[in-house]
Amino acid sequence: MVAALEVVIPALYAISIAVLVVYGGNLLWLAVFHARDQQLVDGPVPDPNELPEPDDSWPVVTIQLPLYNEAAVAERLIDACARIDYPRRKLEIQVLDDSTDDTVNVVEKRVSYWQDRGLDIVHIHRTDRTGYKAGALENGIRLARGDYVAVFDADFLPQPEFLRQMMPKFFEDENLGMVQARWGHINQEHSLLTQVQAFGLDAHFAIEQHVRQRSGCFMNFNGTAGIWKRECIQDAGGWQHDTLTEDLDLSYRAQLNGWRFEYVPTVEVPAELPADMNALRTQQFRWTKGAVETALKMTGRLWRSTEPLRVKLEGTLHLSAHFAFPFILLAALTHAPLLVLKNFGYGPGETYFGVMGLGLIGFAGFFLAQLFAQRALYPDWSRRVRLFPAFMAGSMGLALSNTKALWQALRGKKTAFIRTPKYGDTGSDNWWNSRYAISDIPRVIWGEALLAMYCTIGLGATIVLGEWAAIPFQALFAAGFVMVTVSNVQQVRTVRQATPAPAT
């Protein structure tokens, strides 16, 4: 038994570290490219007074607002889009409402309010959610009169000058198919959970999106806060709903058809971050599963294309990024046992552990991507970067849930598009009173609780064995699973306590 373990455990750990080095190494390349690039992401924000004034030559733009049971934020979104500064005769707003609750009434009233004030705004309510968000967008395109289509999810708040900032990009290049703005954060300072989420998203926008565009690789539409050329959508085959990330799917199909995308880091559109662990888990599960579904659908097509090798390689790492989660889980399961074997004279020798030290390359990539993102976006970046350990621990803590999502995608198991609950949160501490707050404990939490105990015991063993260099790594595993488990239980308890007991 021991003989088998001293071969299997080191091999599995080595595989996990090798995979994580690949993805961390890619982030390292992105971070270094960003650092050397002269066009910094934090360039000057255009003065609204200096933006071009739309005239009759500007095209008709349709703004699409896909909603599903968003009573807490629907009115806020509609009002923000109604105030966008663009010629009224050139602007159409479609509220694509698949709701089954009183969101329908909220939307009807607000649409009527703006119609009475001369705005071309329509309420398109589907009673059949075929295709979920992708289906709603495709249905809206059929009825839209715009040559360009802007999309905003329910929790976003576009500024009045959004179209004046973004539309001129299309006038410079007929082959430009999509322009993406940067996400901001309405409730970033609400809690440690929202701070950590913002920290991770900042790296995607400030580093990944920025560098992929600047290096000529494929980037993606982020599902919201962007504008599409209608011709591009149609040429790429339209919105399809065979994956849960219709935005990533359409992005790759369009770019493989020769369309160019542009990321505009100086235009920020703030949005609400999930305020509780259940909402975050729901979002991350959908993103992971959808990305894997898209990778299975598009990677082969990417490699059969005539794109340069660097585009194929970066695109593959981009599409498959969520494949890192099962290997994070594998590293968590094998790290402490490997150290125990070593201290009892079993397992590989010092050469093995020396080679495993190359894992620091991957760690450097994860760290520098976050560091450079914070430095690019915030004057107080040195304070914000202290969130890095919490971000790493949180990413590790969600590894089991995201691995489950990946496994479902690999098996071809289809699930509904579960929207992320939105609470209209602008910093208040009463999200748990929302009707959309999730009061159920997910089954996966029991596995996370077991992993929390397992990794905590492993941390104790690591300390007892005197493996000082390995303690920080093991501590991150333990902290991650403990954080996810405890915060999930606490938040569910808070929701249940806030929910009135049923009348008897």
C-alpha positions in Angstrom: 0.0 0.0 0.0 2.7 2.5 1.0 4.7 1.5 -2.1 1.8 2.4 -4.3 1.1 5.7 -2.4 4.7 6.8 -2.8 4.4 6.6 -6.5 0.8 7.7 -7.0 0.7 10.8 -4.7 3.9 12.4 -6.1 2.8 11.7 -9.6 -0.6 13.3 -9.1 0.9 16.3 -7.3 3.4 16.8 -10.1 0.7 16.7 -12.7 -1.4 19.3 -10.8 1.6 21.6 -10.5 2.6 21.2 -14.1 -0.9 22.2 -15.3 -1.1 25.2 -12.9 2.4 26.3 -14.1 1.0 26.4 -17.7 -1.9 28.6 -16.7 0.1 30.7 -14.3 2.9 31.1 -16.9 0.3 32.4 -19.4 -0.8 35.0 -16.9 2.9 35.9 -16.4 3.3 36.5 -20.1 0.1 38.7 -20.1 1.4 40.6 -17.1 4.9 41.2 -18.6 3.3 42.3 -21.9 1.1 44.7 -20.1 4.1 46.1 -18.2 6.0 46.7 -21.4 3.1 48.1 -23.4 3.2 51.8 -23.8 -0.6 52.2 -24.1 -1.5 51.8 -20.4 -5.0 50.8 -19.3 -5.3 53.7 -17.0 -4.9 56.3 -19.8 -6.8 59.6 -19.6 -10.6 59.3 -19.4 -12.2 61.4 -22.2 -13.8 64.6 -21.0 -17.5 64.4 -21.7 -17.4 68.0 -23.0 -14.8 67.0 -25.6 -16.7 64.0 -26.9 -18.1 64.2 -30.5 -21.7 65.4 -30.8 -23.9 62.8 -32.6 -25.6 64.1 -35.8 -27.7 62.7 -38.5 -24.8 60.6 -39.9 -24.6 58.5 -36.8 -26.3 55.1 -37.0 -29.4 53.8 -35.2 -28.4 52.0 -32.0 -30.6 49.4 -30.3 -30.0 48.9 -26.5 -31.0 45.5 -25.3 -31.8 44.9 -21.7 -32.2 41.1 -21.0 -34.1 40.6 -17.7 -35.4 37.6 -15.7 -37.0 38.3 -12.3 -35.0 41.5 -11.6 -37.6 43.5 -9.7 -34.9 45.1 -7.4 -32.9 46.6 -10.3 -35.1 46.8 -13.4 -36.2 50.4 -12.8 -32.7 51.5 -12.1 -31.4 50.0 -15.3 -34.2 51.3 -17.5 -33.8 54.8 -16.1 -30.0 54.8 -16.6 -30.4 53.7 -20.3 -33.1 56.2 -20.9 -30.8 59.0 -19.9 -28.0 58.0 -22.4 -27.1 61.0 -24.5 -27.9 60.0 -28.1 -30.4 61.5 -30.6 -33.8 60.1 -29.7 -34.7 59.3 -33.3 -31.5 57.2 -33.5 -32.0 55.3 -30.3 -34.2 52.3 -29.5 -34.4 50.4 -26.2 -35.7 46.9 -26.0 -36.5 45.5 -22.5 -36.2 41.7 -23.2 -38.2 40.5 -20.2 -38.5 36.7 -19.5 -39.7 37.3 -16.0 -42.3 35.2 -14.2 -42.8 37.5 -11.2 -43.8 41.2 -10.6 -40.8 42.4 -12.5 -43.2 42.4 -15.5 -45.3 45.0 -13.8 -42.3 47.1 -12.8 -41.0 47.1 -16.4 -44.4 47.9 -17.9 -44.8 50.9 -15.7 -41.3 52.2 -16.4 -41.5 51.6 -20.1 -44.8 53.4 -20.2 -43.3 56.3 -18.3 -40.5 56.8 -20.8 -42.8 56.2 -23.8 -44.9 59.1 -22.6 -41.7 61.2 -22.8 -41.0 60.4 -26.4 -38.5 57.6 -26.0 -38.5 54.7 -28.4 -38.6 51.9 -25.8 -40.5 48.6 -26.0 -41.2 45.8 -23.5 -40.8 42.4 -25.1 -42.1 39.8 -22.7 -41.6 36.1 -23.5 -43.5 33.5 -21.6 -41.3 30.8 -23.1 -37.6 31.0 -21.9 -36.3 29.0 -24.8 -32.6 29.7 -25.1 -32.6 31.8 -21.9 -30.5 35.0 -22.3 -29.3 34.0 -25.8 -32.8 33.3 -26.9 -34.0 36.6 -25.6 -31.2 38.5 -27.4 -31.8 36.6 -30.7 -35.5 37.3 -30.4 -34.8 41.0 -29.9 -32.4 41.2 -32.8 -35.2 39.9 -35.0 -37.3 42.9 -34.0 -34.6 45.6 -33.6 -34.2 48.5 -36.0 -30.6 49.4 -35.0 -27.5 48.7 -37.1 -25.6 48.5 -33.8 -26.7 46.7 -30.6 -25.6 47.6 -27.1 -26.3 45.1 -24.3 -26.6 45.7 -20.6 -27.4 43.2 -17.9 -29.8 44.1 -15.1 -27.2 45.1 -12.6 -25.3 47.6 -14.8 -25.5 51.4 -14.7 -24.2 52.9 -18.0 -23.2 56.6 -17.9 -25.1 59.1 -20.1 -22.0 59.5 -22.4 -21.6 55.8 -23.0 -22.6 55.8 -26.7 -20.7 59.0 -27.4 -17.6 57.4 -26.0 -17.9 54.0 -27.7 -19.6 54.5 -31.1 -16.8 56.5 -32.8 -14.6 53.4 -32.6 -16.8 51.8 -35.3 -16.4 54.8 -37.6 -12.6 54.2 -37.7 -12.7 50.6 -38.9 -15.5 48.9 -41.0 -14.2 45.5 -39.9 -14.8 46.3 -36.2 -17.5 44.0 -34.9 -17.6 44.6 -31.2 -16.4 47.2 -28.7 -16.2 46.2 -25.0 -16.1 48.6 -22.0 -14.5 47.8 -18.6 -16.6 46.7 -15.7 -16.7 48.9 -12.6 -18.1 47.9 -9.2 -21.0 49.6 -7.5 -20.7 47.8 -4.2 -17.0 46.9 -4.1 -16.5 48.1 -0.5 -19.6 46.3 0.8 -17.6 43.3 2.3 -14.5 41.2 2.0 -16.4 39.0 -0.4 -17.2 41.8 -2.8 -13.7 43.3 -2.5 -12.1 39.9 -3.5 -14.5 39.6 -6.4 -13.6 43.1 -7.7 -9.9 42.2 -7.2 -10.2 39.2 -9.5 -12.4 40.9 -12.2 -9.9 43.8 -12.3 -7.2 41.5 -13.5 -9.4 40.1 -16.3 -10.2 43.6 -17.6 -7.0 45.5 -16.9 -4.6 42.7 -17.9 -6.3 39.9 -19.9 -8.7 41.8 -22.1 -6.2 44.6 -22.6 -3.2 42.4 -23.6 -5.2 40.0 -25.7 -6.4 42.9 -27.8 -3.1 44.7 -27.9 -1.2 41.5 -28.9 -3.6 40.6 -31.7 -5.1 37.6 -29.9 -8.8 36.9 -29.5 -10.6 38.7 -26.7 -14.3 38.2 -25.7 -17.5 40.1 -25.2 -18.3 40.0 -21.5 -22.0 39.6 -22.0 -22.8 43.2 -21.1 -21.4 46.7 -21.3 -20.5 46.3 -25.0 -21.7 47.2 -28.4 -22.0 44.8 -31.4 -22.3 45.6 -35.1 -25.5 43.8 -36.1 -23.9 42.6 -39.3 -21.2 40.9 -37.2 -23.7 39.0 -35.1 -25.6 37.8 -38.1 -22.4 36.9 -40.1 -21.2 34.8 -37.1 -24.4 32.8 -36.9 -26.3 34.8 -34.4 -26.9 34.1 -30.7 -26.8 30.4 -30.0 -27.8 28.7 -26.8 -26.0 25.4 -26.8 -23.6 26.8 -24.2 -24.2 28.7 -21.0 -21.7 31.4 -22.1 -23.3 32.7 -25.3 -21.1 35.7 -25.1 -17.8 33.8 -25.3 -19.2 31.5 -27.9 -20.3 34.3 -30.3 -17.0 36.2 -29.7 -14.9 33.3 -31.0 -17.2 32.6 -33.9 -17.1 36.2 -34.9 -13.4 36.6 -34.7 -12.8 33.4 -36.6 -14.9 34.9 -39.3 -12.4 37.8 -39.5 -14.1 40.4 -37.4 -12.0 42.6 -35.1 -12.8 43.4 -31.5 -11.7 46.4 -29.4 -11.5 46.8 -25.7 -11.9 50.4 -24.3 -10.4 50.4 -20.8 -11.1 54.1 -20.2 -14.8 53.6 -20.4 -16.1 52.1 -17.1 -19.6 50.8 -16.6 -20.3 50.0 -12.9 -22.2 46.9 -11.9 -23.3 45.1 -8.8 -21.2 42.3 -7.4 -22.8 39.3 -5.8 -23.2 40.1 -2.1 -23.4 36.6 -0.8 -21.6 33.3 -1.3 -24.6 31.4 -2.8 -25.0 34.1 -5.4 -21.3 34.1 -6.2 -21.3 30.3 -6.4 -24.2 30.4 -8.8 -22.4 32.9 -11.0 -19.0 31.0 -11.0 -20.7 27.7 -11.7 -22.4 29.1 -14.8 -19.3 30.8 -16.0 -17.2 27.7 -15.5 -19.6 25.3 -17.1 -20.3 27.6 -20.0 -16.7 28.3 -20.7 -15.9 24.6 -20.8 -18.9 24.0 -23.1 -17.5 26.7 -25.4 -14.0 25.3 -25.3 -15.4 21.9 -26.4 -17.3 23.6 -29.1 -14.7 26.1 -30.4 -11.2 24.8 -29.8 -11.2 22.4 -32.7 -12.5 25.1 -35.0 -9.8 27.5 -33.7 -7.0 25.0 -34.5 -8.4 24.3 -38.0 -8.4 28.0 -38.8 -5.6 29.9 -40.5 -4.9 32.1 -37.4 -1.3 32.4 -36.3 0.1 29.9 -33.8 0.2 32.5 -31.0 -3.5 33.2 -31.5 -4.3 29.5 -31.4 -2.2 29.0 -28.2 -3.5 32.0 -26.3 -7.1 31.2 -27.5 -6.8 27.6 -26.2 -5.5 28.8 -22.8 -8.3 31.4 -22.7 -11.1 29.0 -23.5 -9.7 26.3 -21.2 -8.8 28.5 -18.2 -11.4 26.8 -16.0 -9.7 23.5 -16.4 -7.3 24.7 -13.7 -9.9 24.0 -11.0 -9.7 20.2 -10.8 -5.9 20.5 -10.6 -6.2 23.0 -7.8 -8.4 20.4 -6.1 -5.9 17.7 -6.9 -3.0 19.7 -5.4 -5.1 20.3 -2.2 -5.6 16.6 -1.8 -2.0 15.5 -2.4 0.1 18.3 -0.9 0.0 17.3 2.8 0.2 13.5 2.1 3.3 14.2 0.0 5.0 16.0 2.9 4.1 13.1 5.3 5.6 10.6 2.9 8.7 12.7 2.6 9.2 12.9 6.3 8.9 9.2 6.8 11.5 8.4 4.2 9.1 7.5 1.4 8.4 9.1 -2.0 10.7 11.0 -4.3 14.0 12.6 -3.3 15.2 16.2 -3.2 15.5 16.4 -7.0 11.7 16.0 -7.3 11.1 18.8 -4.7 13.6 21.0 -6.5 11.7 20.6 -9.8 8.4 21.2 -8.0 9.9 24.6 -7.0 9.2 25.6 -10.6 5.6 26.0 -9.4 6.7 29.5 -8.3 6.6 30.5 -11.9 2.9 29.9 -12.0 2.5 31.7 -8.6 4.4 34.6 -10.0 2.0 34.8 -12.9 -1.1 34.9 -10.7 0.5 37.5 -8.4 1.9 39.8 -11.0 -1.3 39.9 -13.0 -3.2 41.0 -9.9 -0.5 43.4 -8.9 -0.3 45.2 -12.3 -4.1 45.3 -12.5 -4.4 47.1 -9.2 -1.5 49.4 -10.1 -3.1 50.3 -13.4 -6.6 51.1 -12.0 -6.2 52.5 -8.5 -3.9 55.2 -6.9 -4.0 53.2 -3.7 -3.0 50.0 -5.4 -0.4 49.1 -2.7 -3.2 48.8 -0.1 -5.5 46.9 -2.4 -2.9 44.3 -3.4 -3.0 43.0 0.2 -6.2 41.3 -0.9 -4.1 38.8 -2.9 -4.0 36.0 -0.2 -7.8 36.3 0.3 -8.3 36.2 -3.5 -6.1 33.1 -3.8 -7.8 31.3 -0.9 -11.2 32.1 -2.2 -10.3 30.8 -5.7 -9.1 27.6 -4.1 -12.2 27.3 -1.9 -14.5 27.3 -4.9 -12.4 24.6 -6.7 -14.8 21.8 -5.8 -18.0 23.6 -7.0 -16.3 24.7 -10.2 -14.9 21.2 -10.8 -18.4 19.9 -10.5 -19.5 22.4 -13.2 -16.6 21.3 -15.4 -17.5 17.7 -15.0 -21.1 18.4 -16.0 -19.9 20.2 -19.1 -17.5 17.3 -20.1 -20.4 14.8 -19.6 -22.6 16.9 -21.8 -25.2 17.4 -19.1 -27.5 20.3 -19.9 -28.8 22.6 -17.2 -30.9 25.8 -17.1 -29.3 29.2 -17.2 -29.5 30.2 -13.5 -29.2 33.9 -13.2 -27.2 35.5 -10.5 -29.5 37.1 -7.8 -29.3 40.9 -7.8 -30.3 43.0 -4.8 -30.0 46.6 -5.9 -27.0 46.7 -3.6 -25.3 50.1 -3.4 -23.5 49.4 -0.2 -26.3 48.7 2.3 -26.2 45.7 4.5 -29.7 44.3 4.0 -29.4 42.1 0.9 -30.7 39.1 2.9 -34.1 40.8 3.0 -34.4 40.4 -0.7 -36.9 37.9 -2.1 -34.1 36.7 -4.3 -31.7 35.8 -1.5 -31.0 32.0 -1.6 -31.9 30.3 1.6 -30.9 26.7 0.6 -27.6 25.2 1.5 -26.1 23.7 -1.6 -25.2 20.0 -1.4 -21.6 20.7 -2.5 -21.0 22.5 0.8 -20.7 19.2 2.6 -17.8 18.3 0.4 -16.2 21.7 1.0 -16.6 21.2 4.8 -14.8 17.9 4.5 -12.0 19.5 2.5 -11.8 22.3 5.1 -11.2 19.7 7.8 -8.8 17.7 5.7 -6.7 20.7 4.7 -6.7 22.1 8.3 -5.5 18.8 9.6 -2.9 18.8 6.8 -1.8 22.3 7.9 -1.3 21.0 11.4 0.7 18.1 10.1 2.8 20.5 8.0 3.6 22.6 11.0 4.4 19.6 13.2 6.7 18.2 10.5 8.5 21.5 10.3 7.9 22.0 6.6 8.1 25.7 6.9 8.3 26.5 3.2 5.1 24.5 2.5 3.0 26.1 5.3 1.8 29.2 3.3 0.6 27.0 0.4 -1.2 24.6 2.8 -2.6 27.5 4.8 -4.2 28.9 1.6 -6.0 25.6 0.9 -7.3 25.4 4.5 -8.3 29.0 4.6 -10.1 28.8 1.3 -12.3 25.9 2.1 -13.0 27.2 5.6 -13.9 30.6 4.2 -16.3 29.3 1.6 -18.0 26.8 4.0 -18.3 29.2 7.0 -19.5 32.2 5.0 -22.0 30.1 3.1 -23.5 28.7 6.3 -23.6 32.1 8.0 -25.2 33.8 5.1 -27.9 31.1 4.7 -28.6 31.4 8.4 -28.9 35.2 8.0 -31.4 34.8 5.1 -33.5 32.3 7.0 -33.7 34.5 10.1 -34.8 37.4 8.0 -37.5 35.4 6.2 -40.9 35.8 8.0 -42.4 32.5 9.2 -45.4 31.4 7.2 -48.7 32.3 8.6 -50.5 29.5 10.4 
